[in-house]
């Protein structure tokens, strides 16, 4: 059985779940307003001798009802006025706060039911308009959050990162980092279209389950044929499925951990250096870039910018020891190791 999905009409809404529905909340607010009005009517009725009606001099229940509603919703018309100290004190101490409470309830209800959705849509349209060449992160669990932290450590502006998850707590953590967030199912076309995946430069998928992650990759690839997609899978059997779904890079944390463990058996510093390469805080880093015109014709080992270890030519990798690496050609993609002396 696959992961549960939220209703389609609530997709893309950043929210906190409460025990009350919108209409239940409206009913409670209306009941509270009637309760406050009832208090005012009751006190006005029992103290009606403290008021004067300039129209006929008589205060009946309809006058009390009229005066209460006019006083609570406005400041009154002056046809009925308090004349005793007790009546005036009641208007100042009780009716004025009731008027303020009711107006706050009206304004809050108007915002919740009329303005909030428009405001949210306007904010989303502004964010979507500025989303170009960004990074989409589908899943903000342990691996997804660590990936975002590493991106931030490498200098990526958090406004260039969009996190998709269905857990409000995780999204809150991502939002605190300054990232754009969206609550939704990343395997749905609607969600990925809302984060403008077709305009993204890369996507990281760590949905927590291999089947879900592969489905997200499949959906993203259909919407963005040229997007660079990196996906985390935990079962080696699913690595090929992820590639067939369209993943550009397939990361298996179990396999990587095995590489570190095996490397440590051949030397005490091999695993340390591999971790150093993978981290933004290490003394060295791997960099991938296109070959420049000045480098065309040179061997990979003659790079001045770093230690060239591999080139990609027409999608095929060639190591620095291979014949193809003895001459850099136009269009080659270079992978090099660069030092970071500032961390010494």
N, C-alpha and C positions, 0 to 999 in steps of 0.2 A: 504493500500500500504506500502510495507516494505521500509527500508532505502536504499538509492541509493548506488550502489557499483561501485568502480572504475574499469576500464577495466582490464582484467586478465593480460595483458602484462605489466602493471605498478604496479602490486602488489609487495610489499616488497621493494619499492624504496623510500628512503627518499629524498624529493624534495620540491622545492618551485615553485608554479605555476606562469608562466609568460604569457604575452600576445602573445608571438611568439612561433611558433613551431620550432623544431630543424632545419628543412630545410629552414624555413624563416630566421632563424638566420644565417645559412650558406650563403644564398643568399645575405643578408645584408653585411656580412663580405667580400664576394667576390666583391660586388659592391664598398665597401670602398677601397679595395686593388686596383681595377682598377682606381678609382678616384685618388688615390695617385700616381699611375704609370703614369696616364694621365698628372698630374701636372708636374712630372719630365720630361716626353717626351716633353711637350710643352715648358718648359723653356730651355731644351737642344736644341730644334730646333730653337727657336728664338735667342739663344745665340751660335749658332753653330760655329760662327767665333772665339770663344774663345777656341776651341778645335783643336787638331791636330791628324790626322790619319796617323800613321807611315807607313801604307801599301801603300796608293796611294796619300796621301796629300789632299784628297777631302772628305768632310763630306756631305753625302746625308741623306735622311730620314731613309733608312735602317740602316745606320751607327748610327744614333741617337737612333733608336729603339734597336739595338744591344747593344750599349753602356749603355743605360738606364737600360735594363734588367740585364746586367752583373754587373753593378755597384750596383744596388739595391739588387741583390741576393748574390753577393760576394763582393770582393774589387776591381774587375777589373783585366784585363790581361796586361795592359800597352800598348796595341796597339793603343788605343785612349786615349788621356790624356788632361786635362785642362791646358791651357798655360797662360791665362790672369788672373789677380787678381780677376776680377768679377766672372769668371767661377769657380775658386778655392774656392772663398767665398761661391758661391752657393752650391758647393759640400759639403762644411763643415757645412753650416748652415741649408740647406734644405734637401739635399739628404740623409745625415747620419741619421737624425731623421726619414725620410720616411722609410729608410732601417730597422731601429729598430722597428717602428710601424708594418711594414709588417711581420717581423719575429715574433713579439709578437702575431699578429693575427694568423699566421700559427701555432705557438705552442699552442695557446689557442684552436684553432679549432681541432688540433690533440688530445689534451687532452679531449675536450668535446665529440668528435665523436669516438675516438679510445681507449684512455687510461682510461677515467673516469669509464666506465662500468667494465673494467677489474680490476681497482683499487677498486671499490665498491664491486665487487665479492670477491676479495682477502680479504678485510677487513671483509666482512660478514662471510667468511669461517673461519677466525681466531676467530671471536666472537662465531660462532656456535660450533667450536671445544672446546671452554672453557665453554660452557653452560652445567653445570651439577648441579643438585640439586638446581635449581634456582626458582624464583617466576615469574609467568607470570601474568600480569595485563592487562585485556582486557577492555579498556575504561578508558580514563584519564579525565573524567569530574570532577565535584565537589567531588563526593564520591570516585572515583578512585584516584584522586590526594591526597585526605585526607588519604586514605588507604596507599598510598606510603609514605607520610610524617610520618605517624605513624610507618610504618616499619623502616624507616630511624631513627626515634627517638628511636626505640628499638634496634638499633645497627646493622641492616641488611646493608651489604655493597651494595651501589647502583649498582655495577657491577653484583650483583646477581639478579637484577630485570630487566625484559623485559616488556616494555610498548607497547601495540598495540593500535593504534587509526587511524582514517582516517582524522583527523584534524591536519594540519601542526603546527598551533600555540600551540596546546596542546602537541604535540610531542617535540616541541622546549622547552617548559617548563619542560617536563620530562627529556630531555637531559641535561638541565642546572643543574638538580639535580644529574647528573652523571649516570642516568639509560641508559640501552640499549633501543633503540626505533626502531619500525618498523611501517611504514605506510601501512595499509592494513585492510582487513576485517577478523576479528577473527573468523567468522563463517565458513570460508573456510579451507579445509584441508591443502591446500598449505601454507597458512599463518602460521598455527599452527605447521606444520612440519618444517618450516623455523626457528621458535623460539625453536625448539626441545622440544615440549611440553611433549613428551614421557619420557624425562629425567628430567622434572621439579619436584620439591617437592610439589608445590601447585600452585593453580591458583585462581585469584580474577577476577570475572566477574561483570562489572558495565557498560553495554553498553548503558544505557540511556533509553531503552525501554524493557519492560518485554519479549516481543516476541523475540527480538533480543538476549537478554541475555540467554534465554532458548535455542535458536538455537546454541549459542556459547557453552553452557554447553553440549548439545547433541553431537556436533562435537568433542569437547575435550574429552569427555568420550569414544567415539569410538576409538580415537587415543591413549588414555592413560587410560586403565581400572582401574588402581590403584591410579590415581592422586587425591589428595585432592582438591576439587573444592568448592569455596565459591562464592555464587551468590547473587546479590542484586535485589530484586523484590519489587515493590511498591504496587501491588494489592494482597490482601490476597488470592484471588481465584487462583492466579498463583503459590502459594507456593508449592502446591502438584504437579503441572506440572513440576516445577523446580526439585523437588526431583525425579520424574519419569524419567526426562531427564538425571539424574545421579549426581545431585549436592550433595556434602557431607554436606554442610551447606547452609541454606537459610536465608538470612538476610532481614528483612522488617523494614526499618527505621521508618515507621509510627507506627508499633507495638512497636518498642523499645522506641520511644518517648512516646507512651501511657503508657508503663511500668514505665518510669521515672515520668510521671505526676501522675499516680496512686500511686506510691510509696511515692511521696511527700505528699500525703494526709494522710498517716499513720505515718508520722514522718518527721520532717524538715531535717533530715540528711540521709534518706534512698536513695534518688535520688543522693545526693552528693557522697555517698559511691559507688553506682553503676557506676557512671561516673568515679570515681576514679579507679575502677577495670578495666574499659575498656581502660583507657588512659595510655600511656607509661610514662607520666610525673606525674602520681599519686603516692601516698605514699604506695600503695599496688598493687599487680598485680596477675592475674590468670596465672597459669603455668600448662601445660599438659605434662606428661612424663610417661615412662614405670616404673613399679615397679621393684625395685632392689632385688637381692637374699637375702640381709640382712633384707628386709622388709616383706618377705613372711612369713605368719603365724601371723603377727601383725595386730591389728585392725587399721582401717583407722585413728582413732583419736590419734594413738601413733606415727605419723610421726614426725621426728625431723627436717625436711627441711621446713615445712610450715604447714598450717592448711588444712588438707584434707577435701574436701567437697563432692567429688563424685568419684566413680570408674566406669570404663567401662569394663564389662566382657562379652566377646563374642558379643560385639556390643551393649549390654544392659546397661543402666545407673542405678546405685544404689547410693542413698544418704547415708550420714554418719550415719543416724539413722536406716538404714535398716539392717536386719540380715546378708545380704551378705557382708556388709562393716565391719563386726566384725573380718574378717580374710582375709588378702590380699593373693591372689593366684598368681602363676606364670602366666605371660601374661596379668595381669591387667593393665589397663591404669588409671593413677591417675590424678585427677584435684585438685590442691591445691592453696591456697592463700598464697603468700609470701610477706613479707615486704621489703621495700626499705629504710633502715635507712639513706642512703646518701641524701635523699630528705627531711629529717626533717628540 
